[in-house]
Every structure is written in C-alpha cells, then in structure tokens.
Amino acid sequence: MSIAEEKQVLRTRMKLLMEEKNESSCSLSSLLKLTAWADASSLLLYAPLPGEADLRKLLVLFPEKKFSFPRIRKKQLHLYEWFSQAPWITNSYGLEEPDSEYWREIPLTQIDLAMIPGLAFDWRGGRLGRGGGFYDRLLSQPGWHALNIGVAWPWQIVNAIPRNEQDVLMDVIVTLSSENH
C-alpha cells in the first residue's frame, strides 16, 4: 500500500472515531503548563471543525496575548489577527475563517506558538491532516519560526503516522482532556 493510501485509510478511521467521540470542550491544563505557552506573546489558533478541540476560550482567558487565525486563500493559509468584534465567515470547506474585510493580515514571522489541529498524531511529531496540505505548506515557508504544537485528544495518538518528505513534524504534541467526561 502506498503512503497516500495508508494516509487515506487512517483518515477514514480517525474521522469515524471523531464522529463517535464528538468532543469539543476541553481542559487546557496540559497546554498551559508548557514553558513555551508562558513565553509566547503571539499565537496561532484555529476555528475547530466538529470533533476538534475548541481552544477559543483562550481569547478571553489571556487578553494580554495576541491571537491570530488562518484563512485559506489560493491554496495557502494566510494569518489574520483576532480582535473581540471580529466577524467570521464560513468557507467552502465548512470552516469558520476570519473575514478579511475586517481582520488585519499579519506576517507569519509574528507567530511565536502555533496550535495545529489534525486527525491523528504520533509521539515522533507526525501529524495526519485532512489531506489538503494547508498546514504543511504554511509551516514549511521561509521565515516560519514558531513552535508547532499538535493539539490532540488522547485517542488521536497512534503508533505511527505515514509520512512523505513534505509532511512537517510537530515540535510538541499536547493531549487535552475532555470536559465532557
């Protein structure tokens, strides 16, 4: 089986698990214990898809930090700085994104810490995304220097993620516990 086929099999399995578990609300304690969290001033978050951990309560809990969110434009993720009245739009993939008419685009060099969603992770830093390659392209851009944190539920950790040379490894994997249980 090719790496692409292995990834697709694992994607299908993880999407089914995600639907079954249906978690979103999480305890942030494992994330907040990281030294890198305390040191970071500018963070990349994501608007979660169903089943992904929702980290947006960090916006209220840490008003002193700058947060940004990605928006897809021409197969690339562009970063936009969040503000409290920031309007969102829904893209063709069903993702909430910054409305670029109101949000200010920022250079990727401003990000200290990036929270990266995925369908599955391994402890070597492997990440299985949804197959579009958006995060891999972002994280491999010249000038990207942020610490990449894969955000996962414990059941999203697998023995090994099939990888190609374009797959970017996470620097840290943080497993979050659900507040639903």
Protein Blocks (a to p, Z undefined) as FASTA:
>chain_A
ZZklmmmmmmmmmmmmmmmnopabdcfklmmmpmklmmpmbdcdddddehiacfklmmmm
mmmbccdddddeehiacdddddfklccdddfkopacddfklmccddfklpmbdcdddfbd
cfkopacdehnommmmmmmpghiabdcdddddfklpcfbdcddfklccdfbdcddddfkZ
Z
